[in-house]
Amino acid sequence: MSKVDPWSVLKMAFLLSVALGIVTVVAAIVLWTVLDLTGIFDQVDGLLGTLAAPKAAASN
């Protein structure tokens, strides 16, 4: 087994964490864009509107 320099491990871990952070942000943007283009957000908004409407009407 070879000895590993702690500074090299720290630099590699930092670079990998930065790369993983960038990949996560890009994946979130792509997912958000795909969901927006397919109209999922509008469907959820409509569903929540219909679910909340009877409760608001019943309380009046």
HTML snippet that shows the backbone in 3Dmol.js (N, CA, C, O; Angstrom):
<script src="https://3Dmol.org/build/3Dmol-min.js"></script>
<div id="view" style="width:600px;height:400px;position:relative"></div>
<script>
const pdb = `
ATOM      1  N   MET A   1       0.852  -1.175   0.000  1.00  0.00           N
ATOM      2  CA  MET A   1       0.000   0.000   0.000  1.00  0.00           C
ATOM      3  C   MET A   1       0.894   1.232   0.000  1.00  0.00           C
ATOM      4  O   MET A   1       1.857   1.309   0.764  1.00  0.00           O
ATOM      5  N   SER A   2       0.578   2.180  -0.846  1.00  0.00           N
ATOM      6  CA  SER A   2       1.406   3.384  -0.930  1.00  0.00           C
ATOM      7  C   SER A   2       0.848   4.476  -0.032  1.00  0.00           C
ATOM      8  O   SER A   2      -0.337   4.491   0.299  1.00  0.00           O
ATOM      9  N   LYS A   3       1.715   5.370   0.345  1.00  0.00           N
ATOM     10  CA  LYS A   3       1.314   6.476   1.217  1.00  0.00           C
ATOM     11  C   LYS A   3       0.708   7.594   0.364  1.00  0.00           C
ATOM     12  O   LYS A   3       1.224   7.928  -0.702  1.00  0.00           O
ATOM     13  N   VAL A   4      -0.371   8.152   0.844  1.00  0.00           N
ATOM     14  CA  VAL A   4      -1.064   9.213   0.112  1.00  0.00           C
ATOM     15  C   VAL A   4      -0.878  10.508   0.887  1.00  0.00           C
ATOM     16  O   VAL A   4      -1.078  10.568   2.100  1.00  0.00           O
ATOM     17  N   ASP A   5      -0.490  11.536   0.152  1.00  0.00           N
ATOM     18  CA  ASP A   5      -0.264  12.845   0.759  1.00  0.00           C
ATOM     19  C   ASP A   5      -1.614  13.467   1.149  1.00  0.00           C
ATOM     20  O   ASP A   5      -2.513  13.536   0.311  1.00  0.00           O
ATOM     21  N   PRO A   6      -1.775  13.917   2.391  1.00  0.00           N
ATOM     22  CA  PRO A   6      -3.058  14.509   2.803  1.00  0.00           C
ATOM     23  C   PRO A   6      -3.435  15.751   1.984  1.00  0.00           C
ATOM     24  O   PRO A   6      -4.617  15.981   1.727  1.00  0.00           O
ATOM     25  N   TRP A   7      -2.462  16.538   1.578  1.00  0.00           N
ATOM     26  CA  TRP A   7      -2.755  17.735   0.784  1.00  0.00           C
ATOM     27  C   TRP A   7      -3.331  17.349  -0.578  1.00  0.00           C
ATOM     28  O   TRP A   7      -4.234  18.018  -1.080  1.00  0.00           O
ATOM     29  N   SER A   8      -2.816  16.276  -1.178  1.00  0.00           N
ATOM     30  CA  SER A   8      -3.351  15.807  -2.460  1.00  0.00           C
ATOM     31  C   SER A   8      -4.781  15.302  -2.295  1.00  0.00           C
ATOM     32  O   SER A   8      -5.632  15.542  -3.152  1.00  0.00           O
ATOM     33  N   VAL A   9      -5.039  14.616  -1.215  1.00  0.00           N
ATOM     34  CA  VAL A   9      -6.393  14.132  -0.948  1.00  0.00           C
ATOM     35  C   VAL A   9      -7.344  15.307  -0.752  1.00  0.00           C
ATOM     36  O   VAL A   9      -8.471  15.282  -1.247  1.00  0.00           O
ATOM     37  N   LEU A  10      -6.901  16.327  -0.039  1.00  0.00           N
ATOM     38  CA  LEU A  10      -7.731  17.511   0.192  1.00  0.00           C
ATOM     39  C   LEU A  10      -8.043  18.223  -1.117  1.00  0.00           C
ATOM     40  O   LEU A  10      -9.186  18.614  -1.355  1.00  0.00           O
ATOM     41  N   LYS A  11      -7.031  18.394  -1.968  1.00  0.00           N
ATOM     42  CA  LYS A  11      -7.250  19.058  -3.256  1.00  0.00           C
ATOM     43  C   LYS A  11      -8.193  18.247  -4.134  1.00  0.00           C
ATOM     44  O   LYS A  11      -9.082  18.807  -4.774  1.00  0.00           O
ATOM     45  N   MET A  12      -8.007  16.939  -4.167  1.00  0.00           N
ATOM     46  CA  MET A  12      -8.861  16.088  -4.993  1.00  0.00           C
ATOM     47  C   MET A  12     -10.300  16.093  -4.472  1.00  0.00           C
ATOM     48  O   MET A  12     -11.240  16.146  -5.265  1.00  0.00           O
ATOM     49  N   ALA A  13     -10.480  16.040  -3.177  1.00  0.00           N
ATOM     50  CA  ALA A  13     -11.824  16.070  -2.602  1.00  0.00           C
ATOM     51  C   ALA A  13     -12.512  17.409  -2.899  1.00  0.00           C
ATOM     52  O   ALA A  13     -13.709  17.451  -3.182  1.00  0.00           O
ATOM     53  N   PHE A  14     -11.749  18.485  -2.832  1.00  0.00           N
ATOM     54  CA  PHE A  14     -12.319  19.800  -3.133  1.00  0.00           C
ATOM     55  C   PHE A  14     -12.757  19.884  -4.590  1.00  0.00           C
ATOM     56  O   PHE A  14     -13.852  20.361  -4.887  1.00  0.00           O
ATOM     57  N   LEU A  15     -11.900  19.419  -5.497  1.00  0.00           N
ATOM     58  CA  LEU A  15     -12.243  19.469  -6.921  1.00  0.00           C
ATOM     59  C   LEU A  15     -13.446  18.580  -7.226  1.00  0.00           C
ATOM     60  O   LEU A  15     -14.313  18.957  -8.014  1.00  0.00           O
ATOM     61  N   LEU A  16     -13.500  17.418  -6.615  1.00  0.00           N
ATOM     62  CA  LEU A  16     -14.645  16.541  -6.842  1.00  0.00           C
ATOM     63  C   LEU A  16     -15.935  17.127  -6.271  1.00  0.00           C
ATOM     64  O   LEU A  16     -17.000  16.971  -6.868  1.00  0.00           O
ATOM     65  N   SER A  17     -15.852  17.789  -5.139  1.00  0.00           N
ATOM     66  CA  SER A  17     -17.054  18.395  -4.567  1.00  0.00           C
ATOM     67  C   SER A  17     -17.541  19.568  -5.408  1.00  0.00           C
ATOM     68  O   SER A  17     -18.746  19.767  -5.561  1.00  0.00           O
ATOM     69  N   VAL A  18     -16.611  20.342  -5.952  1.00  0.00           N
ATOM     70  CA  VAL A  18     -17.006  21.439  -6.843  1.00  0.00           C
ATOM     71  C   VAL A  18     -17.654  20.881  -8.107  1.00  0.00           C
ATOM     72  O   VAL A  18     -18.681  21.387  -8.559  1.00  0.00           O
ATOM     73  N   ALA A  19     -17.053  19.839  -8.674  1.00  0.00           N
ATOM     74  CA  ALA A  19     -17.618  19.225  -9.873  1.00  0.00           C
ATOM     75  C   ALA A  19     -19.000  18.650  -9.596  1.00  0.00           C
ATOM     76  O   ALA A  19     -19.910  18.800 -10.411  1.00  0.00           O
ATOM     77  N   LEU A  20     -19.165  17.993  -8.452  1.00  0.00           N
ATOM     78  CA  LEU A  20     -20.470  17.441  -8.090  1.00  0.00           C
ATOM     79  C   LEU A  20     -21.498  18.547  -7.874  1.00  0.00           C
ATOM     80  O   LEU A  20     -22.667  18.380  -8.223  1.00  0.00           O
ATOM     81  N   GLY A  21     -21.083  19.656  -7.312  1.00  0.00           N
ATOM     82  CA  GLY A  21     -21.988  20.789  -7.134  1.00  0.00           C
ATOM     83  C   GLY A  21     -22.446  21.356  -8.467  1.00  0.00           C
ATOM     84  O   GLY A  21     -23.622  21.677  -8.640  1.00  0.00           O
ATOM     85  N   ILE A  22     -21.517  21.480  -9.410  1.00  0.00           N
ATOM     86  CA  ILE A  22     -21.871  21.999 -10.731  1.00  0.00           C
ATOM     87  C   ILE A  22     -22.822  21.040 -11.436  1.00  0.00           C
ATOM     88  O   ILE A  22     -23.798  21.472 -12.049  1.00  0.00           O
ATOM     89  N   VAL A  23     -22.543  19.745 -11.354  1.00  0.00           N
ATOM     90  CA  VAL A  23     -23.421  18.745 -11.971  1.00  0.00           C
ATOM     91  C   VAL A  23     -24.811  18.796 -11.351  1.00  0.00           C
ATOM     92  O   VAL A  23     -25.805  18.663 -12.064  1.00  0.00           O
ATOM     93  N   THR A  24     -24.900  18.983 -10.051  1.00  0.00           N
ATOM     94  CA  THR A  24     -26.195  19.047  -9.377  1.00  0.00           C
ATOM     95  C   THR A  24     -26.996  20.265  -9.828  1.00  0.00           C
ATOM     96  O   THR A  24     -28.198  20.163 -10.075  1.00  0.00           O
ATOM     97  N   VAL A  25     -26.341  21.404  -9.935  1.00  0.00           N
ATOM     98  CA  VAL A  25     -27.035  22.622 -10.375  1.00  0.00           C
ATOM     99  C   VAL A  25     -27.511  22.479 -11.816  1.00  0.00           C
ATOM    100  O   VAL A  25     -28.645  22.840 -12.131  1.00  0.00           O
ATOM    101  N   VAL A  26     -26.665  21.959 -12.688  1.00  0.00           N
ATOM    102  CA  VAL A  26     -27.058  21.784 -14.092  1.00  0.00           C
ATOM    103  C   VAL A  26     -28.206  20.782 -14.197  1.00  0.00           C
ATOM    104  O   VAL A  26     -29.140  21.000 -14.969  1.00  0.00           O
ATOM    105  N   ALA A  27     -28.154  19.696 -13.440  1.00  0.00           N
ATOM    106  CA  ALA A  27     -29.234  18.708 -13.479  1.00  0.00           C
ATOM    107  C   ALA A  27     -30.546  19.302 -12.974  1.00  0.00           C
ATOM    108  O   ALA A  27     -31.612  19.004 -13.514  1.00  0.00           O
ATOM    109  N   ALA A  28     -30.473  20.136 -11.946  1.00  0.00           N
ATOM    110  CA  ALA A  28     -31.687  20.770 -11.424  1.00  0.00           C
ATOM    111  C   ALA A  28     -32.284  21.729 -12.454  1.00  0.00           C
ATOM    112  O   ALA A  28     -33.503  21.790 -12.615  1.00  0.00           O
ATOM    113  N   ILE A  29     -31.430  22.475 -13.147  1.00  0.00           N
ATOM    114  CA  ILE A  29     -31.922  23.403 -14.173  1.00  0.00           C
ATOM    115  C   ILE A  29     -32.557  22.642 -15.326  1.00  0.00           C
ATOM    116  O   ILE A  29     -33.611  23.037 -15.824  1.00  0.00           O
ATOM    117  N   VAL A  30     -31.925  21.552 -15.753  1.00  0.00           N
ATOM    118  CA  VAL A  30     -32.480  20.751 -16.843  1.00  0.00           C
ATOM    119  C   VAL A  30     -33.813  20.139 -16.435  1.00  0.00           C
ATOM    120  O   VAL A  30     -34.770  20.160 -17.209  1.00  0.00           O
ATOM    121  N   LEU A  31     -33.879  19.596 -15.226  1.00  0.00           N
ATOM    122  CA  LEU A  31     -35.128  19.000 -14.746  1.00  0.00           C
ATOM    123  C   LEU A  31     -36.238  20.038 -14.643  1.00  0.00           C
ATOM    124  O   LEU A  31     -37.372  19.777 -15.044  1.00  0.00           O
ATOM    125  N   TRP A  32     -35.919  21.209 -14.109  1.00  0.00           N
ATOM    126  CA  TRP A  32     -36.904  22.285 -13.984  1.00  0.00           C
ATOM    127  C   TRP A  32     -37.412  22.697 -15.366  1.00  0.00           C
ATOM    128  O   TRP A  32     -38.611  22.904 -15.548  1.00  0.00           O
ATOM    129  N   THR A  33     -36.507  22.816 -16.338  1.00  0.00           N
ATOM    130  CA  THR A  33     -36.894  23.215 -17.692  1.00  0.00           C
ATOM    131  C   THR A  33     -37.785  22.165 -18.345  1.00  0.00           C
ATOM    132  O   THR A  33     -38.779  22.507 -18.984  1.00  0.00           O
ATOM    133  N   VAL A  34     -37.438  20.897 -18.189  1.00  0.00           N
ATOM    134  CA  VAL A  34     -38.254  19.832 -18.773  1.00  0.00           C
ATOM    135  C   VAL A  34     -39.640  19.814 -18.141  1.00  0.00           C
ATOM    136  O   VAL A  34     -40.639  19.681 -18.848  1.00  0.00           O
ATOM    137  N   LEU A  35     -39.714  19.944 -16.829  1.00  0.00           N
ATOM    138  CA  LEU A  35     -41.022  19.962 -16.167  1.00  0.00           C
ATOM    139  C   LEU A  35     -41.841  21.174 -16.576  1.00  0.00           C
ATOM    140  O   LEU A  35     -43.062  21.084 -16.703  1.00  0.00           O
ATOM    141  N   ASP A  36     -41.185  22.302 -16.781  1.00  0.00           N
ATOM    142  CA  ASP A  36     -41.889  23.514 -17.204  1.00  0.00           C
ATOM    143  C   ASP A  36     -42.404  23.374 -18.631  1.00  0.00           C
ATOM    144  O   ASP A  36     -43.526  23.786 -18.927  1.00  0.00           O
ATOM    145  N   LEU A  37     -41.598  22.796 -19.515  1.00  0.00           N
ATOM    146  CA  LEU A  37     -42.021  22.638 -20.900  1.00  0.00           C
ATOM    147  C   LEU A  37     -43.141  21.621 -21.052  1.00  0.00           C
ATOM    148  O   LEU A  37     -43.960  21.745 -21.963  1.00  0.00           O
ATOM    149  N   THR A  38     -43.197  20.627 -20.187  1.00  0.00           N
ATOM    150  CA  THR A  38     -44.267  19.632 -20.278  1.00  0.00           C
ATOM    151  C   THR A  38     -45.555  20.100 -19.616  1.00  0.00           C
ATOM    152  O   THR A  38     -46.589  19.448 -19.757  1.00  0.00           O
ATOM    153  N   GLY A  39     -45.514  21.200 -18.909  1.00  0.00           N
ATOM    154  CA  GLY A  39     -46.725  21.752 -18.309  1.00  0.00           C
ATOM    155  C   GLY A  39     -47.084  21.153 -16.967  1.00  0.00           C
ATOM    156  O   GLY A  39     -48.220  21.287 -16.515  1.00  0.00           O
ATOM    157  N   ILE A  40     -46.150  20.504 -16.333  1.00  0.00           N
ATOM    158  CA  ILE A  40     -46.432  19.869 -15.039  1.00  0.00           C
ATOM    159  C   ILE A  40     -46.805  20.917 -13.988  1.00  0.00           C
ATOM    160  O   ILE A  40     -47.716  20.707 -13.187  1.00  0.00           O
ATOM    161  N   PHE A  41     -46.098  22.037 -14.000  1.00  0.00           N
ATOM    162  CA  PHE A  41     -46.360  23.065 -12.990  1.00  0.00           C
ATOM    163  C   PHE A  41     -47.758  23.647 -13.139  1.00  0.00           C
ATOM    164  O   PHE A  41     -48.421  23.931 -12.141  1.00  0.00           O
ATOM    165  N   ASP A  42     -48.209  23.827 -14.376  1.00  0.00           N
ATOM    166  CA  ASP A  42     -49.567  24.331 -14.595  1.00  0.00           C
ATOM    167  C   ASP A  42     -50.616  23.322 -14.128  1.00  0.00           C
ATOM    168  O   ASP A  42     -51.645  23.699 -13.566  1.00  0.00           O
ATOM    169  N   GLN A  43     -50.348  22.036 -14.365  1.00  0.00           N
ATOM    170  CA  GLN A  43     -51.283  20.998 -13.923  1.00  0.00           C
ATOM    171  C   GLN A  43     -51.356  20.931 -12.403  1.00  0.00           C
ATOM    172  O   GLN A  43     -52.438  20.790 -11.833  1.00  0.00           O
ATOM    173  N   VAL A  44     -50.213  21.031 -11.756  1.00  0.00           N
ATOM    174  CA  VAL A  44     -50.202  21.003 -10.287  1.00  0.00           C
ATOM    175  C   VAL A  44     -50.909  22.235  -9.735  1.00  0.00           C
ATOM    176  O   VAL A  44     -51.648  22.145  -8.754  1.00  0.00           O
ATOM    177  N   ASP A  45     -50.683  23.380 -10.362  1.00  0.00           N
ATOM    178  CA  ASP A  45     -51.343  24.609  -9.920  1.00  0.00           C
ATOM    179  C   ASP A  45     -52.858  24.491 -10.081  1.00  0.00           C
ATOM    180  O   ASP A  45     -53.611  24.907  -9.200  1.00  0.00           O
ATOM    181  N   GLY A  46     -53.301  23.932 -11.187  1.00  0.00           N
ATOM    182  CA  GLY A  46     -54.727  23.739 -11.390  1.00  0.00           C
ATOM    183  C   GLY A  46     -55.328  22.753 -10.406  1.00  0.00           C
ATOM    184  O   GLY A  46     -56.431  22.953  -9.897  1.00  0.00           O
ATOM    185  N   LEU A  47     -54.584  21.681 -10.143  1.00  0.00           N
ATOM    186  CA  LEU A  47     -55.060  20.691  -9.184  1.00  0.00           C
ATOM    187  C   LEU A  47     -55.171  21.284  -7.787  1.00  0.00           C
ATOM    188  O   LEU A  47     -56.165  21.062  -7.096  1.00  0.00           O
ATOM    189  N   LEU A  48     -54.172  22.026  -7.373  1.00  0.00           N
ATOM    190  CA  LEU A  48     -54.220  22.653  -6.052  1.00  0.00           C
ATOM    191  C   LEU A  48     -55.325  23.705  -5.981  1.00  0.00           C
ATOM    192  O   LEU A  48     -55.937  23.900  -4.931  1.00  0.00           O
ATOM    193  N   GLY A  49     -55.574  24.375  -7.093  1.00  0.00           N
ATOM    194  CA  GLY A  49     -56.670  25.347  -7.131  1.00  0.00           C
ATOM    195  C   GLY A  49     -58.021  24.685  -6.964  1.00  0.00           C
ATOM    196  O   GLY A  49     -58.891  25.206  -6.266  1.00  0.00           O
ATOM    197  N   THR A  50     -58.204  23.533  -7.604  1.00  0.00           N
ATOM    198  CA  THR A  50     -59.488  22.847  -7.470  1.00  0.00           C
ATOM    199  C   THR A  50     -59.640  22.208  -6.090  1.00  0.00           C
ATOM    200  O   THR A  50     -60.749  22.119  -5.563  1.00  0.00           O
ATOM    201  N   LEU A  51     -58.533  21.768  -5.512  1.00  0.00           N
ATOM    202  CA  LEU A  51     -58.628  21.189  -4.178  1.00  0.00           C
ATOM    203  C   LEU A  51     -58.879  22.253  -3.115  1.00  0.00           C
ATOM    204  O   LEU A  51     -59.544  21.981  -2.115  1.00  0.00           O
ATOM    205  N   ALA A  52     -58.360  23.451  -3.316  1.00  0.00           N
ATOM    206  CA  ALA A  52     -58.507  24.513  -2.330  1.00  0.00           C
ATOM    207  C   ALA A  52     -59.824  25.270  -2.497  1.00  0.00           C
ATOM    208  O   ALA A  52     -60.286  25.892  -1.540  1.00  0.00           O
ATOM    209  N   ALA A  53     -60.435  25.239  -3.664  1.00  0.00           N
ATOM    210  CA  ALA A  53     -61.650  26.000  -3.925  1.00  0.00           C
ATOM    211  C   ALA A  53     -62.823  25.554  -3.051  1.00  0.00           C
ATOM    212  O   ALA A  53     -63.484  26.414  -2.468  1.00  0.00           O
ATOM    213  N   PRO A  54     -63.116  24.268  -2.929  1.00  0.00           N
ATOM    214  CA  PRO A  54     -64.261  23.884  -2.086  1.00  0.00           C
ATOM    215  C   PRO A  54     -64.072  24.264  -0.625  1.00  0.00           C
ATOM    216  O   PRO A  54     -65.037  24.620   0.051  1.00  0.00           O
ATOM    217  N   LYS A  55     -62.863  24.195  -0.141  1.00  0.00           N
ATOM    218  CA  LYS A  55     -62.621  24.573   1.258  1.00  0.00           C
ATOM    219  C   LYS A  55     -62.876  26.061   1.470  1.00  0.00           C
ATOM    220  O   LYS A  55     -63.418  26.461   2.500  1.00  0.00           O
ATOM    221  N   ALA A  56     -62.483  26.883   0.491  1.00  0.00           N
ATOM    222  CA  ALA A  56     -62.705  28.319   0.621  1.00  0.00           C
ATOM    223  C   ALA A  56     -64.201  28.636   0.519  1.00  0.00           C
ATOM    224  O   ALA A  56     -64.700  29.515   1.221  1.00  0.00           O
ATOM    225  N   ALA A  57     -64.912  27.922  -0.352  1.00  0.00           N
ATOM    226  CA  ALA A  57     -66.354  28.178  -0.533  1.00  0.00           C
ATOM    227  C   ALA A  57     -67.131  27.680   0.699  1.00  0.00           C
ATOM    228  O   ALA A  57     -68.125  28.289   1.095  1.00  0.00           O
ATOM    229  N   ALA A  58     -66.682  26.593   1.287  1.00  0.00           N
ATOM    230  CA  ALA A  58     -67.398  26.042   2.442  1.00  0.00           C
ATOM    231  C   ALA A  58     -67.245  26.911   3.665  1.00  0.00           C
ATOM    232  O   ALA A  58     -68.121  26.906   4.530  1.00  0.00           O
ATOM    233  N   SER A  59     -66.170  27.651   3.767  1.00  0.00           N
ATOM    234  CA  SER A  59     -65.953  28.466   4.960  1.00  0.00           C
ATOM    235  C   SER A  59     -66.748  29.762   4.922  1.00  0.00           C
ATOM    236  O   SER A  59     -66.887  30.428   5.947  1.00  0.00           O
ATOM    237  N   ASN A  60     -67.281  30.136   3.742  1.00  0.00           N
ATOM    238  CA  ASN A  60     -68.054  31.393   3.649  1.00  0.00           C
ATOM    239  C   ASN A  60     -69.430  31.207   4.108  1.00  0.00           C
ATOM    240  O   ASN A  60     -70.217  32.153   4.100  1.00  0.00           O
TER     241      ASN A  60
END
`;
const viewer = $3Dmol.createViewer("view");
viewer.addModel(pdb, "pdb");
viewer.setStyle({}, {cartoon: {color: "spectrum"}});
viewer.zoomTo();
viewer.render();
</script>
